[in-house]
């Protein structure tokens, strides 16, 4: 009897412990499931950055380009350049003919030094006309062999990367070599004209692509020809003020757009 009583007593004493263990096992998952999210660490939140604020993350700010607008602009630029070249050639021919006429008409008057100087002054005009047609021919060949890049420029901490019309590869400019863009109205449309720091050339350290002929006609145009601008504002997929903010952000305020 004593042994049975002891065993029964042991069973009675063990049942509450087992029940408590089972209750704890049943309650623990509930507590775990009902625990606040802070106990397992803060949840990860994915923030979508608007296109105009992507440069705040340190990634390159990419400016796309409208193909139809660029193709139309190419045709306008080609026509204007040809007209300017023909006008320049006409001035060169008129000046040369006038100098030769003065030599013949005023023979013995001692005007040959002035006539010779006038002829020499007309030579650069004629050479600039030849250069324009040669560059246009090379540019048209490049247009036919290459597709228009979808990106006009990339703005990053390293500097500017520009896709110039007719260039075989992009133009790379560190921030120390560029002052930004000037917004001008040319041929009835607003364009962005690149502004370089003083003394910057194709051989400057870090600069790449300025020695390409098609780039020289846009970035450093002939003083006898009217500038045509580097980018058409309406062809860019980002507003000018957003591009200005991105340039100031990555260049620490050293470069921007002068409007």
Secondary structure by P-SEA (a helix, b strand, c coil): caaaaaaaaaaaaaaaaaaaaaaaaaaaaaaaaacccccccccbbbbbbcccccccccccbbbbbbaaaaaaaaaaaaaaaaaaaaaaaaaaaaaaaaaaaaaaaaccccaaaaaaaaaaaaaaaaaaaaaaaaaaaaaaaaaaacccccccccccccbbbbbcccccbbbbbccccccbbbbbbcccbbbbbbbbcccccccccccccccccccccccccccccccccccccccccccaaaaaaaaaaaacccbbbcc
